Amino acid sequence: MVAEITDESSGDKAIRIAVLGAGSWGSALAMQLARSGAHCVLWGRSPEHVALMKKSGRNERFLPGIAFPENLAFESTLEQALASTDEVLIAVPTSAFTAVLDNVAASLRDGQGVSWASKGLEPGSGRFLHQAAQSRLGKERALAVVTGPSFALEVARSLPTAVTVAGTDEKYCRKIAQALHGGSFRAYTSADIVGAELGGAVKNVLAVATGISDGLSFGNNARAALITRGLAEMMRLGRALGARDQTMIGLAGIGDLVLTSTGELSRNRRLGLALGAGKSVDTAVKEIGQVVEGVSTSAEVWRLAQRYNIEMPISEQVYGIIHLGLNPRQCVRELLSREQKSESS
């Protein structure tokens, strides 16, 4: 069941929370938390970057021209950031997620939860991030993921946004959601952390596919077909993993899929556009200038599909294009000319 945190039930938001990761997403979430009344500290691994943000009052590298709230604090020392706060929200690429977990583990107190806004699967193992967290922090600790259709730039600009906070403990999910909820930012809660994390991972791969199609000028019909059939792939894998269909057709599933597949701010879509235009993966990622989660996630999703014997032709073709060097035009044409069958199969 998904529950909305309403304005009337928001309660005291003045929690003390450290956002770990000073990229675009971490900075935007820290801004939202501060605007909603939380005592928020933003930490970044580069002391120079943190000092520059503190001095300028902006993150000019990732969110140029947008001023930080005056009540947002900054810390370049992880130990100090954790010592001055009670809650932790990790917002780093999935490739850095477990390293940050290892660094914060010793500072966590009994009963203290951990949340994150990273979207993807653990590179190499293919595990969900909550599984990676449980292996390091124990299964008793409350965990939550913040996910859904949300571009960092639009959150930073206070444009209307809705997300889902899904986790292992209902009370903890509500606490994080209440801290985020405010103004034009709406937060919902869910107990389906598997479905929420799966949607956030698979949508990256499918957005690469739609970007490739658009880069090849295959048109709006093709894009709509790829999004719709991509959702079918997501739901098939989700059922095998125990995710709820309701989650797949909610914010963490179709919501994030549509945004990432169509929005011009999407790095994964931009990667697909570049591949469709004939550029190599390395060149495209270099031009984007930030981590593109679909690159590593495409391999992990493909492995999951193989492990559970789930048919995921779109995801398989994206894996082939990125990791095996298959021809994008031929791959999309093969997808769109597959044999006739029932839509429900």
BALOBA-1460 file (C-alpha; in Angstrom, 3 decimals):
// residues 345
<rec num="1" residu="m" x="0.000" y="0.000" z="0.000"/>
<rec num="2" residu="v" x="1.252" y="3.496" z="-0.838"/>
<rec num="3" residu="a" x="0.448" y="6.256" z="1.626"/>
<rec num="4" residu="e" x="0.748" y="10.002" z="1.080"/>
<rec num="5" residu="i" x="2.295" y="12.239" z="3.684"/>
<rec num="6" residu="t" x="-0.249" y="15.047" z="3.871"/>
<rec num="7" residu="d" x="0.411" y="18.542" z="5.083"/>
<rec num="8" residu="e" x="-1.825" y="17.961" z="8.094"/>
<rec num="9" residu="s" x="0.092" y="14.852" z="9.212"/>
<rec num="10" residu="s" x="3.581" y="16.157" z="8.548"/>
<rec num="11" residu="g" x="4.358" y="16.855" z="12.195"/>
<rec num="12" residu="d" x="7.727" y="18.173" z="13.386"/>
<rec num="13" residu="k" x="10.143" y="18.264" z="10.482"/>
<rec num="14" residu="a" x="13.060" y="19.735" z="12.415"/>
<rec num="15" residu="i" x="15.110" y="16.573" z="12.243"/>
<rec num="16" residu="r" x="18.875" y="16.717" z="11.893"/>
<rec num="17" residu="i" x="19.953" y="14.988" z="8.703"/>
<rec num="18" residu="a" x="23.190" y="14.637" z="6.749"/>
<rec num="19" residu="v" x="22.971" y="14.345" z="2.977"/>
<rec num="20" residu="l" x="26.036" y="12.478" z="1.755"/>
<rec num="21" residu="g" x="26.896" y="13.392" z="-1.820"/>
<rec num="22" residu="a" x="27.210" y="16.921" z="-3.202"/>
<rec num="23" residu="g" x="26.360" y="16.194" z="-6.821"/>
<rec num="24" residu="s" x="23.201" y="17.475" z="-8.481"/>
<rec num="25" residu="w" x="20.819" y="15.050" z="-6.739"/>
<rec num="26" residu="g" x="22.331" y="15.293" z="-3.275"/>
<rec num="27" residu="s" x="22.408" y="19.084" z="-3.474"/>
<rec num="28" residu="a" x="18.802" y="19.273" z="-4.677"/>
<rec num="29" residu="l" x="17.557" y="16.995" z="-1.895"/>
<rec num="30" residu="a" x="19.524" y="18.934" z="0.699"/>
<rec num="31" residu="m" x="17.882" y="22.116" z="-0.577"/>
<rec num="32" residu="q" x="14.445" y="20.535" z="-0.324"/>
<rec num="33" residu="l" x="15.083" y="19.283" z="3.211"/>
<rec num="34" residu="a" x="16.310" y="22.695" z="4.338"/>
<rec num="35" residu="r" x="13.328" y="24.431" z="2.730"/>
<rec num="36" residu="s" x="11.005" y="22.030" z="4.554"/>
<rec num="37" residu="g" x="12.482" y="22.903" z="7.925"/>
<rec num="38" residu="a" x="15.064" y="20.172" z="8.529"/>
<rec num="39" residu="h" x="18.461" y="20.927" z="10.010"/>
<rec num="40" residu="c" x="20.378" y="19.666" z="6.983"/>
<rec num="41" residu="v" x="24.130" y="19.269" z="6.487"/>
<rec num="42" residu="l" x="25.453" y="18.608" z="2.966"/>
<rec num="43" residu="w" x="28.674" y="16.611" z="2.737"/>
<rec num="44" residu="g" x="30.863" y="16.143" z="-0.328"/>
<rec num="45" residu="r" x="34.020" y="14.105" z="-0.753"/>
<rec num="46" residu="s" x="35.912" y="17.069" z="-2.245"/>
<rec num="47" residu="p" x="36.806" y="19.661" z="0.440"/>
<rec num="48" residu="e" x="37.495" y="22.203" z="-2.313"/>
<rec num="49" residu="h" x="34.031" y="21.722" z="-3.809"/>
<rec num="50" residu="v" x="32.371" y="21.997" z="-0.399"/>
<rec num="51" residu="a" x="34.328" y="25.163" z="0.420"/>
<rec num="52" residu="l" x="33.322" y="26.698" z="-2.912"/>
<rec num="53" residu="m" x="29.635" y="25.884" z="-2.359"/>
<rec num="54" residu="k" x="29.755" y="27.356" z="1.131"/>
<rec num="55" residu="k" x="31.400" y="30.535" z="-0.128"/>
<rec num="56" residu="s" x="29.218" y="31.057" z="-3.206"/>
<rec num="57" residu="g" x="25.939" y="29.763" z="-1.758"/>
<rec num="58" residu="r" x="25.459" y="27.656" z="-4.892"/>
<rec num="59" residu="n" x="26.534" y="24.415" z="-6.522"/>
<rec num="60" residu="e" x="27.731" y="26.034" z="-9.732"/>
<rec num="61" residu="r" x="29.186" y="22.801" z="-11.074"/>
<rec num="62" residu="f" x="25.944" y="20.820" z="-11.082"/>
<rec num="63" residu="l" x="23.116" y="23.325" z="-10.423"/>
<rec num="64" residu="p" x="24.403" y="26.651" z="-11.719"/>
<rec num="65" residu="g" x="22.616" y="29.828" z="-10.763"/>
<rec num="66" residu="i" x="20.384" y="28.315" z="-8.072"/>
<rec num="67" residu="a" x="20.914" y="29.672" z="-4.554"/>
<rec num="68" residu="f" x="21.023" y="27.378" z="-1.543"/>
<rec num="69" residu="p" x="18.606" y="28.039" z="1.328"/>
<rec num="70" residu="e" x="20.294" y="30.148" z="4.013"/>
<rec num="71" residu="n" x="19.746" y="27.460" z="6.653"/>
<rec num="72" residu="l" x="21.635" y="24.751" z="4.707"/>
<rec num="73" residu="a" x="24.946" y="23.827" z="6.334"/>
<rec num="74" residu="f" x="28.028" y="22.282" z="4.726"/>
<rec num="75" residu="e" x="30.681" y="19.868" z="5.909"/>
<rec num="76" residu="s" x="33.713" y="18.428" z="4.129"/>
<rec num="77" residu="t" x="34.535" y="16.024" z="6.963"/>
<rec num="78" residu="l" x="32.297" y="12.958" z="7.006"/>
<rec num="79" residu="e" x="32.823" y="12.375" z="10.710"/>
<rec num="80" residu="q" x="31.685" y="15.907" z="11.552"/>
<rec num="81" residu="a" x="28.667" y="15.666" z="9.266"/>
<rec num="82" residu="l" x="27.528" y="12.495" z="11.019"/>
<rec num="83" residu="a" x="28.323" y="13.786" z="14.508"/>
<rec num="84" residu="s" x="26.126" y="16.869" z="14.057"/>
<rec num="85" residu="t" x="23.077" y="14.981" z="12.731"/>
<rec num="86" residu="d" x="20.791" y="12.065" z="13.585"/>
<rec num="87" residu="e" x="19.721" y="10.827" z="10.155"/>
<rec num="88" residu="v" x="21.599" y="9.848" z="6.997"/>
<rec num="89" residu="l" x="20.511" y="10.232" z="3.358"/>
<rec num="90" residu="i" x="23.027" y="8.891" z="0.834"/>
<rec num="91" residu="a" x="22.921" y="10.434" z="-2.649"/>
<rec num="92" residu="v" x="25.895" y="9.073" z="-4.567"/>
<rec num="93" residu="p" x="26.240" y="6.948" z="-7.728"/>
<rec num="94" residu="t" x="25.631" y="3.239" z="-7.153"/>
<rec num="95" residu="s" x="29.309" y="2.558" z="-7.832"/>
<rec num="96" residu="a" x="30.172" y="4.530" z="-4.673"/>
<rec num="97" residu="f" x="27.234" y="3.400" z="-2.533"/>
<rec num="98" residu="t" x="28.846" y="0.516" z="-0.657"/>
<rec num="99" residu="a" x="32.025" y="2.513" z="0.004"/>
<rec num="100" residu="v" x="29.957" y="5.253" z="1.662"/>
<rec num="101" residu="l" x="28.086" y="2.613" z="3.668"/>
<rec num="102" residu="d" x="31.377" y="1.206" z="4.938"/>
<rec num="103" residu="n" x="32.508" y="4.696" z="5.944"/>
<rec num="104" residu="v" x="29.357" y="5.503" z="7.912"/>
<rec num="105" residu="a" x="28.781" y="2.087" z="9.506"/>
<rec num="106" residu="a" x="30.990" y="2.701" z="12.543"/>
<rec num="107" residu="s" x="29.267" y="6.017" z="13.302"/>
<rec num="108" residu="l" x="25.707" y="4.671" z="13.250"/>
<rec num="109" residu="r" x="23.875" y="4.286" z="16.528"/>
<rec num="110" residu="d" x="21.595" y="1.439" z="17.537"/>
<rec num="111" residu="g" x="18.128" y="1.981" z="16.103"/>
<rec num="112" residu="q" x="19.288" y="4.606" z="13.621"/>
<rec num="113" residu="g" x="18.073" y="4.066" z="10.058"/>
<rec num="114" residu="v" x="19.775" y="4.703" z="6.735"/>
<rec num="115" residu="s" x="18.140" y="6.089" z="3.589"/>
<rec num="116" residu="w" x="19.435" y="6.713" z="0.075"/>
<rec num="117" residu="a" x="18.438" y="8.267" z="-3.216"/>
<rec num="118" residu="s" x="20.778" y="6.221" z="-5.428"/>
<rec num="119" residu="k" x="19.082" y="4.341" z="-8.268"/>
<rec num="120" residu="g" x="20.541" y="1.141" z="-9.658"/>
<rec num="121" residu="l" x="21.931" y="-2.236" z="-8.702"/>
<rec num="122" residu="e" x="25.220" y="-2.949" z="-6.976"/>
<rec num="123" residu="p" x="27.822" y="-3.254" z="-9.754"/>
<rec num="124" residu="g" x="29.321" y="-6.704" z="-9.960"/>
<rec num="125" residu="s" x="26.878" y="-8.496" z="-7.676"/>
<rec num="126" residu="g" x="23.584" y="-7.278" z="-9.158"/>
<rec num="127" residu="r" x="22.131" y="-6.985" z="-5.659"/>
<rec num="128" residu="f" x="19.523" y="-4.421" z="-4.732"/>
<rec num="129" residu="l" x="21.042" y="-1.615" z="-2.694"/>
<rec num="130" residu="h" x="18.982" y="-2.548" z="0.345"/>
<rec num="131" residu="q" x="20.537" y="-6.023" z="0.169"/>
<rec num="132" residu="a" x="23.997" y="-4.484" z="0.004"/>
<rec num="133" residu="a" x="23.080" y="-2.320" z="2.999"/>
<rec num="134" residu="q" x="21.741" y="-5.275" z="4.980"/>
<rec num="135" residu="s" x="24.935" y="-7.246" z="4.363"/>
<rec num="136" residu="r" x="26.940" y="-4.417" z="5.935"/>
<rec num="137" residu="l" x="24.568" y="-2.955" z="8.514"/>
<rec num="138" residu="g" x="22.436" y="-5.941" z="9.523"/>
<rec num="139" residu="k" x="18.849" y="-6.849" z="8.707"/>
<rec num="140" residu="e" x="17.459" y="-5.225" z="11.857"/>
<rec num="141" residu="r" x="18.385" y="-1.682" z="10.827"/>
<rec num="142" residu="a" x="15.611" y="0.378" z="9.205"/>
<rec num="143" residu="l" x="16.351" y="1.142" z="5.558"/>
<rec num="144" residu="a" x="14.610" y="3.281" z="2.940"/>
<rec num="145" residu="v" x="15.044" y="4.427" z="-0.653"/>
<rec num="146" residu="v" x="13.851" y="7.783" z="-2.010"/>
<rec num="147" residu="t" x="12.848" y="7.236" z="-5.629"/>
<rec num="148" residu="g" x="10.416" y="8.265" z="-8.336"/>
<rec num="149" residu="p" x="10.202" y="10.722" z="-11.258"/>
<rec num="150" residu="s" x="12.488" y="13.521" z="-10.110"/>
<rec num="151" residu="f" x="15.084" y="15.513" z="-12.000"/>
<rec num="152" residu="a" x="17.503" y="17.226" z="-9.627"/>
<rec num="153" residu="l" x="17.373" y="20.527" z="-11.486"/>
<rec num="154" residu="e" x="13.596" y="20.764" z="-11.172"/>
<rec num="155" residu="v" x="13.675" y="19.866" z="-7.462"/>
<rec num="156" residu="a" x="16.333" y="22.532" z="-6.918"/>
<rec num="157" residu="r" x="14.072" y="25.048" z="-8.666"/>
<rec num="158" residu="s" x="11.122" y="24.058" z="-6.438"/>
<rec num="159" residu="l" x="9.088" y="22.791" z="-9.379"/>
<rec num="160" residu="p" x="6.264" y="20.332" z="-8.519"/>
<rec num="161" residu="t" x="7.634" y="16.854" z="-7.790"/>
<rec num="162" residu="a" x="6.341" y="13.624" z="-6.232"/>
<rec num="163" residu="v" x="8.490" y="10.770" z="-4.922"/>
<rec num="164" residu="t" x="8.101" y="7.514" z="-3.044"/>
<rec num="165" residu="v" x="9.973" y="6.602" z="0.126"/>
<rec num="166" residu="a" x="9.964" y="2.802" z="0.299"/>
<rec num="167" residu="g" x="11.582" y="0.806" z="3.033"/>
<rec num="168" residu="t" x="11.754" y="-1.966" z="5.583"/>
<rec num="169" residu="d" x="10.191" y="0.004" z="8.444"/>
<rec num="170" residu="e" x="6.973" y="2.000" z="8.098"/>
<rec num="171" residu="k" x="7.757" y="4.453" z="10.891"/>
<rec num="172" residu="y" x="11.172" y="5.241" z="9.453"/>
<rec num="173" residu="c" x="9.767" y="5.731" z="5.955"/>
<rec num="174" residu="r" x="7.252" y="8.218" z="7.304"/>
<rec num="175" residu="k" x="9.994" y="10.077" z="9.153"/>
<rec num="176" residu="i" x="12.085" y="10.556" z="6.000"/>
<rec num="177" residu="a" x="9.022" y="11.352" z="3.881"/>
<rec num="178" residu="q" x="7.815" y="13.937" z="6.397"/>
<rec num="179" residu="a" x="11.218" y="15.609" z="6.368"/>
<rec num="180" residu="l" x="11.138" y="15.915" z="2.567"/>
<rec num="181" residu="h" x="7.462" y="16.780" z="2.138"/>
<rec num="182" residu="g" x="6.683" y="20.450" z="1.772"/>
<rec num="183" residu="g" x="5.927" y="23.233" z="-0.658"/>
<rec num="184" residu="s" x="5.580" y="21.768" z="-4.134"/>
<rec num="185" residu="f" x="7.365" y="18.550" z="-3.165"/>
<rec num="186" residu="r" x="5.127" y="15.621" z="-2.261"/>
<rec num="187" residu="a" x="6.343" y="12.418" z="-0.596"/>
<rec num="188" residu="y" x="4.513" y="9.097" z="-0.456"/>
<rec num="189" residu="t" x="5.484" y="5.965" z="1.473"/>
<rec num="190" residu="s" x="5.559" y="2.309" z="0.477"/>
<rec num="191" residu="a" x="6.549" y="-1.005" z="2.023"/>
<rec num="192" residu="d" x="7.634" y="-2.460" z="-1.344"/>
<rec num="193" residu="i" x="11.343" y="-1.659" z="-1.330"/>
<rec num="194" residu="v" x="12.063" y="-4.403" z="-3.902"/>
<rec num="195" residu="g" x="9.622" y="-2.935" z="-6.411"/>
<rec num="196" residu="a" x="10.742" y="0.634" z="-5.757"/>
<rec num="197" residu="e" x="14.407" y="-0.199" z="-6.286"/>
<rec num="198" residu="l" x="13.696" y="-2.380" z="-9.296"/>
<rec num="199" residu="g" x="11.772" y="0.424" z="-11.001"/>
<rec num="200" residu="g" x="14.568" y="2.884" z="-10.317"/>
<rec num="201" residu="a" x="17.113" y="0.522" z="-11.858"/>
<rec num="202" residu="v" x="15.339" y="-0.887" z="-14.908"/>
<rec num="203" residu="k" x="14.036" y="2.506" z="-16.047"/>
<rec num="204" residu="n" x="17.650" y="3.575" z="-16.629"/>
<rec num="205" residu="v" x="18.106" y="0.770" z="-19.151"/>
<rec num="206" residu="l" x="14.801" y="1.385" z="-20.909"/>
<rec num="207" residu="a" x="15.526" y="5.113" z="-21.180"/>
<rec num="208" residu="v" x="18.697" y="4.278" z="-23.102"/>
<rec num="209" residu="a" x="16.545" y="2.257" z="-25.513"/>
<rec num="210" residu="t" x="14.086" y="5.088" z="-26.141"/>
<rec num="211" residu="g" x="16.962" y="7.500" z="-26.549"/>
<rec num="212" residu="i" x="18.518" y="5.248" z="-29.182"/>
<rec num="213" residu="s" x="15.213" y="5.047" z="-31.035"/>
<rec num="214" residu="d" x="14.835" y="8.826" z="-30.986"/>
<rec num="215" residu="g" x="18.453" y="9.250" z="-32.014"/>
<rec num="216" residu="l" x="17.681" y="7.115" z="-35.047"/>
<rec num="217" residu="s" x="14.593" y="9.264" z="-35.791"/>
<rec num="218" residu="f" x="12.256" y="6.286" z="-35.510"/>
<rec num="219" residu="g" x="9.463" y="8.555" z="-34.290"/>
<rec num="220" residu="n" x="6.998" y="9.006" z="-31.464"/>
<rec num="221" residu="n" x="5.134" y="5.760" z="-32.144"/>
<rec num="222" residu="a" x="8.303" y="3.747" z="-31.645"/>
<rec num="223" residu="r" x="9.136" y="5.597" z="-28.445"/>
<rec num="224" residu="a" x="5.669" y="4.928" z="-27.005"/>
<rec num="225" residu="a" x="5.918" y="1.252" z="-27.950"/>
<rec num="226" residu="l" x="9.310" y="0.894" z="-26.275"/>
<rec num="227" residu="i" x="8.106" y="2.566" z="-23.072"/>
<rec num="228" residu="t" x="4.972" y="0.408" z="-22.904"/>
<rec num="229" residu="r" x="6.688" y="-2.864" z="-23.707"/>
<rec num="230" residu="g" x="9.520" y="-1.850" z="-21.396"/>
<rec num="231" residu="l" x="7.018" y="-1.550" z="-18.563"/>
<rec num="232" residu="a" x="5.873" y="-5.094" z="-19.376"/>
<rec num="233" residu="e" x="9.484" y="-6.265" z="-19.008"/>
<rec num="234" residu="m" x="9.802" y="-4.448" z="-15.700"/>
<rec num="235" residu="m" x="6.632" y="-6.048" z="-14.376"/>
<rec num="236" residu="r" x="7.651" y="-9.562" z="-15.481"/>
<rec num="237" residu="l" x="10.950" y="-9.286" z="-13.647"/>
<rec num="238" residu="g" x="9.253" y="-7.638" z="-10.688"/>
<rec num="239" residu="r" x="6.820" y="-10.503" z="-10.243"/>
<rec num="240" residu="a" x="9.693" y="-12.980" z="-10.262"/>
<rec num="241" residu="l" x="11.430" y="-10.988" z="-7.536"/>
<rec num="242" residu="g" x="8.336" y="-10.468" z="-5.393"/>
<rec num="243" residu="a" x="7.603" y="-6.843" z="-6.298"/>
<rec num="244" residu="r" x="4.032" y="-5.585" z="-6.384"/>
<rec num="245" residu="d" x="2.342" y="-4.653" z="-9.663"/>
<rec num="246" residu="q" x="0.963" y="-1.563" z="-7.896"/>
<rec num="247" residu="t" x="4.512" y="-0.296" z="-7.423"/>
<rec num="248" residu="m" x="5.344" y="-0.859" z="-11.091"/>
<rec num="249" residu="i" x="2.403" y="1.281" z="-12.196"/>
<rec num="250" residu="g" x="3.157" y="3.958" z="-9.613"/>
<rec num="251" residu="l" x="5.731" y="6.712" z="-9.181"/>
<rec num="252" residu="a" x="8.704" y="4.367" z="-8.769"/>
<rec num="253" residu="g" x="7.768" y="2.383" z="-11.882"/>
<rec num="254" residu="i" x="5.930" y="3.909" z="-14.809"/>
<rec num="255" residu="g" x="6.332" y="7.420" z="-13.376"/>
<rec num="256" residu="d" x="10.125" y="7.289" z="-13.346"/>
<rec num="257" residu="l" x="10.191" y="5.336" z="-16.606"/>
<rec num="258" residu="v" x="8.222" y="7.981" z="-18.515"/>
<rec num="259" residu="l" x="10.267" y="10.848" z="-17.100"/>
<rec num="260" residu="t" x="13.653" y="9.249" z="-17.782"/>
<rec num="261" residu="s" x="12.643" y="8.042" z="-21.246"/>
<rec num="262" residu="t" x="11.266" y="11.372" z="-22.462"/>
<rec num="263" residu="g" x="12.842" y="14.155" z="-20.404"/>
<rec num="264" residu="e" x="15.679" y="16.114" z="-21.965"/>
<rec num="265" residu="l" x="17.486" y="16.270" z="-18.594"/>
<rec num="266" residu="s" x="17.807" y="12.460" z="-18.508"/>
<rec num="267" residu="r" x="21.419" y="11.289" z="-18.760"/>
<rec num="268" residu="n" x="20.315" y="7.819" z="-19.817"/>
<rec num="269" residu="r" x="18.161" y="9.206" z="-22.607"/>
<rec num="270" residu="r" x="21.034" y="11.441" z="-23.692"/>
<rec num="271" residu="l" x="23.315" y="8.408" z="-23.809"/>
<rec num="272" residu="g" x="20.793" y="6.664" z="-26.045"/>
<rec num="273" residu="l" x="20.489" y="9.691" z="-28.310"/>
<rec num="274" residu="a" x="24.269" y="9.749" z="-28.723"/>
<rec num="275" residu="l" x="24.433" y="6.016" z="-29.451"/>
<rec num="276" residu="g" x="21.656" y="6.373" z="-32.002"/>
<rec num="277" residu="a" x="23.673" y="9.150" z="-33.650"/>
<rec num="278" residu="g" x="26.622" y="6.786" z="-34.048"/>
<rec num="279" residu="k" x="28.795" y="7.817" z="-31.103"/>
<rec num="280" residu="s" x="30.616" y="5.286" z="-28.914"/>
<rec num="281" residu="v" x="29.632" y="4.654" z="-25.301"/>
<rec num="282" residu="d" x="32.876" y="6.176" z="-24.001"/>
<rec num="283" residu="t" x="32.493" y="9.309" z="-26.114"/>
<rec num="284" residu="a" x="28.860" y="9.767" z="-25.113"/>
<rec num="285" residu="v" x="29.532" y="9.369" z="-21.383"/>
<rec num="286" residu="k" x="32.473" y="11.760" z="-21.594"/>
<rec num="287" residu="e" x="30.308" y="14.395" z="-23.286"/>
<rec num="288" residu="i" x="27.553" y="14.007" z="-20.679"/>
<rec num="289" residu="g" x="30.154" y="14.599" z="-17.985"/>
<rec num="290" residu="q" x="28.371" y="12.766" z="-15.161"/>
<rec num="291" residu="v" x="27.737" y="9.160" z="-14.182"/>
<rec num="292" residu="v" x="25.216" y="7.445" z="-16.468"/>
<rec num="293" residu="e" x="23.735" y="4.653" z="-14.350"/>
<rec num="294" residu="g" x="22.315" y="2.801" z="-17.368"/>
<rec num="295" residu="v" x="25.793" y="1.696" z="-18.447"/>
<rec num="296" residu="s" x="26.472" y="-0.568" z="-15.468"/>
<rec num="297" residu="t" x="22.803" y="-1.261" z="-14.699"/>
<rec num="298" residu="s" x="22.207" y="-2.694" z="-18.182"/>
<rec num="299" residu="a" x="24.640" y="-5.512" z="-17.402"/>
<rec num="300" residu="e" x="23.129" y="-6.219" z="-13.988"/>
<rec num="301" residu="v" x="19.543" y="-6.236" z="-15.295"/>
<rec num="302" residu="w" x="20.556" y="-8.591" z="-18.106"/>
<rec num="303" residu="r" x="22.131" y="-10.960" z="-15.559"/>
<rec num="304" residu="l" x="19.005" y="-10.848" z="-13.401"/>
<rec num="305" residu="a" x="16.838" y="-11.700" z="-16.389"/>
<rec num="306" residu="q" x="19.105" y="-14.634" z="-17.217"/>
<rec num="307" residu="r" x="19.119" y="-15.852" z="-13.625"/>
<rec num="308" residu="y" x="15.321" y="-15.862" z="-13.367"/>
<rec num="309" residu="n" x="14.714" y="-16.849" z="-16.997"/>
<rec num="310" residu="i" x="12.647" y="-13.734" z="-17.694"/>
<rec num="311" residu="e" x="12.155" y="-12.541" z="-21.262"/>
<rec num="312" residu="m" x="13.368" y="-8.931" z="-21.485"/>
<rec num="313" residu="p" x="14.181" y="-8.291" z="-25.166"/>
<rec num="314" residu="i" x="14.553" y="-4.497" z="-24.875"/>
<rec num="315" residu="s" x="16.909" y="-4.719" z="-21.927"/>
<rec num="316" residu="e" x="18.825" y="-7.495" z="-23.674"/>
<rec num="317" residu="q" x="19.364" y="-5.359" z="-26.778"/>
<rec num="318" residu="v" x="20.543" y="-2.393" z="-24.705"/>
<rec num="319" residu="y" x="23.016" y="-4.687" z="-22.969"/>
<rec num="320" residu="g" x="24.237" y="-5.883" z="-26.358"/>
<rec num="321" residu="i" x="24.664" y="-2.354" z="-27.708"/>
<rec num="322" residu="i" x="26.539" y="-1.058" z="-24.654"/>
<rec num="323" residu="h" x="28.640" y="-4.085" z="-23.738"/>
<rec num="324" residu="l" x="28.914" y="-6.153" z="-26.917"/>
<rec num="325" residu="g" x="29.091" y="-3.401" z="-29.515"/>
<rec num="326" residu="l" x="25.944" y="-4.412" z="-31.406"/>
<rec num="327" residu="n" x="24.585" y="-2.067" z="-34.059"/>
<rec num="328" residu="p" x="21.878" y="0.209" z="-32.527"/>
<rec num="329" residu="r" x="19.835" y="0.564" z="-35.698"/>
<rec num="330" residu="q" x="19.686" y="-3.172" z="-36.271"/>
<rec num="331" residu="c" x="18.827" y="-3.851" z="-32.620"/>
<rec num="332" residu="v" x="15.872" y="-1.426" z="-32.569"/>
<rec num="333" residu="r" x="14.597" y="-2.748" z="-35.889"/>
<rec num="334" residu="e" x="14.718" y="-6.294" z="-34.517"/>
<rec num="335" residu="l" x="12.742" y="-5.207" z="-31.462"/>
<rec num="336" residu="l" x="10.068" y="-3.502" z="-33.535"/>
<rec num="337" residu="s" x="9.738" y="-6.405" z="-35.952"/>
<rec num="338" residu="r" x="9.408" y="-9.233" z="-33.448"/>
<rec num="339" residu="e" x="6.865" y="-11.968" z="-34.152"/>
<rec num="340" residu="q" x="3.186" y="-11.329" z="-33.541"/>
<rec num="341" residu="k" x="1.815" y="-12.473" z="-30.206"/>
<rec num="342" residu="s" x="-0.647" y="-11.549" z="-27.478"/>
<rec num="343" residu="e" x="0.115" y="-8.273" z="-25.743"/>
<rec num="344" residu="s" x="-0.406" y="-9.921" z="-22.356"/>
<rec num="345" residu="s" x="2.357" y="-12.484" z="-22.969"/>
